[in-house]
């Protein structure tokens, strides 16, 4: 994927096709919800796992990007709990990891966040 910076706030992503050198999967690991006894607030904790495998015979450094939900309502709060040392942009919810994978190495990245809503 090629990134072209067109202006200060606009980035254009161009895909040049499928990359077979890496295998990436994202799956939901767990979901727990809890309702407070003295209120109407529900807390839900969601956990996802990203599994990345380098299929090449040489080590490579790649960037993985994901996004946390963004609330547009003041009644709904999203709070990150565990981002596996990823950098989080609080405005866009974007999470980035720069990882180096050795030849045929598999890495797991955990994402855990809490959502509070009425």
Backbone torsions as a table, in degrees:
resi	resn	phi	psi	omega
1	UNK	NA	134.1	179.2
2	UNK	-106.1	133.0	177.6
3	UNK	-106.1	128.3	178.9
4	UNK	-118.9	122.0	178.2
5	UNK	-88.8	108.3	-175.7
6	UNK	-89.4	-35.4	176.0
7	UNK	-153.9	-173.1	-176.2
8	UNK	-64.7	-34.9	-175.3
9	UNK	-112.3	-0.3	-174.3
10	UNK	-121.9	122.4	178.3
11	UNK	-121.9	133.3	179.3
12	UNK	-107.7	123.9	177.1
13	UNK	-101.7	128.2	179.1
14	UNK	-119.2	122.2	178.1
15	UNK	-90.4	132.6	179.9
16	UNK	-104.1	17.3	177.7
17	UNK	118.7	177.3	-178.0
18	UNK	-76.1	136.4	178.4
19	UNK	-101.6	114.4	-178.4
20	UNK	-89.7	-0.6	-178.1
21	UNK	-74.6	-20.4	-178.8
22	UNK	-130.3	144.8	174.1
23	UNK	-115.3	125.9	-177.9
24	UNK	-129.3	132.0	175.3
25	UNK	-134.5	150.3	179.0
26	UNK	-131.1	127.3	-179.0
27	UNK	-140.6	150.2	177.8
28	UNK	-79.0	126.8	-178.3
29	UNK	-94.1	-46.3	-179.4
30	UNK	-154.9	160.8	176.5
31	UNK	-147.5	121.0	178.3
32	UNK	-124.3	139.1	175.4
33	UNK	-129.6	150.0	-177.2
34	UNK	-145.2	133.2	178.1
35	UNK	-104.6	134.2	178.1
36	UNK	-71.2	143.9	-179.4
37	UNK	-72.3	-33.9	-174.6
38	UNK	-106.5	30.3	179.8
39	UNK	-167.1	-175.2	-179.2
40	UNK	-111.4	15.3	-177.4
41	UNK	-85.3	134.7	175.8
42	UNK	-111.5	133.3	176.8
43	UNK	-111.7	126.8	179.3
44	UNK	-123.1	128.0	177.7
45	UNK	-110.2	121.6	-178.7
46	UNK	-112.9	138.5	179.0
47	UNK	-127.5	127.3	177.0
48	UNK	-121.3	156.8	177.8
49	UNK	-131.4	129.5	175.6
50	UNK	-106.2	126.1	179.7
51	UNK	-112.7	123.2	-177.9
52	UNK	-118.8	131.2	177.8
53	UNK	-126.3	131.8	175.0
54	UNK	-88.9	115.3	-179.4
55	UNK	-91.1	0.7	-179.3
56	UNK	-87.2	166.7	177.6
57	UNK	-94.1	8.3	176.5
58	UNK	-128.9	158.4	178.9
59	UNK	-78.0	147.0	-178.6
60	UNK	-140.7	149.9	173.7
61	UNK	-106.9	129.6	-178.8
62	UNK	-131.8	163.6	176.0
63	UNK	-115.0	126.3	177.0
64	UNK	-104.9	135.1	178.9
65	UNK	-126.1	138.7	175.2
66	UNK	-142.5	178.7	-178.7
67	UNK	-142.6	135.7	172.0
68	UNK	-84.3	155.4	176.6
69	UNK	-61.9	148.7	178.0
70	UNK	-116.6	128.4	-179.8
71	UNK	-90.1	133.5	173.9
72	UNK	-102.7	-0.5	179.3
73	UNK	-113.1	141.3	179.4
74	UNK	-73.1	-15.6	178.8
75	UNK	-80.8	-15.6	-178.2
76	UNK	-110.4	125.8	-179.7
77	UNK	-117.5	137.1	174.8
78	UNK	-119.0	125.1	-178.0
79	UNK	-129.2	122.2	176.5
80	UNK	-70.5	140.8	178.4
81	UNK	-108.8	-53.0	-179.2
82	UNK	-138.6	120.3	179.2
83	UNK	-119.1	15.1	178.0
84	UNK	50.5	49.0	178.0
85	UNK	63.9	24.3	175.2
86	UNK	-83.4	157.5	176.7
87	UNK	-94.1	133.6	-173.9
88	UNK	-115.2	126.9	172.2
89	UNK	-92.5	113.1	-174.7
90	UNK	-68.9	-24.7	-178.4
91	UNK	-78.0	-47.3	-177.3
92	UNK	-93.9	-16.6	-177.0
93	UNK	80.0	3.2	-176.8
94	UNK	-72.7	135.4	177.8
95	UNK	-120.2	132.6	-178.4
96	UNK	-126.5	142.5	173.7
97	UNK	-128.6	131.4	170.9
98	UNK	-105.8	110.7	-176.2
99	UNK	-125.2	149.3	176.6
100	UNK	-109.8	126.5	-179.5
101	UNK	-112.7	129.5	174.1
102	UNK	-73.5	173.8	179.8
103	UNK	-59.6	128.3	179.0
104	UNK	57.5	26.0	-179.7
105	UNK	-87.7	147.7	176.8
106	UNK	-118.0	130.2	176.4
107	UNK	-124.4	147.1	177.9
108	UNK	-115.8	135.1	178.5
109	UNK	-119.9	127.4	179.4
110	UNK	-101.5	139.2	174.7
111	UNK	-126.1	122.9	178.8
112	UNK	-134.5	130.8	179.4
113	UNK	-145.2	160.9	-178.3
114	UNK	-116.2	139.0	175.4
115	UNK	-120.2	125.5	175.6
116	UNK	-112.0	129.8	-179.8
117	UNK	-149.5	155.8	-179.3
118	UNK	-74.6	NA	NA
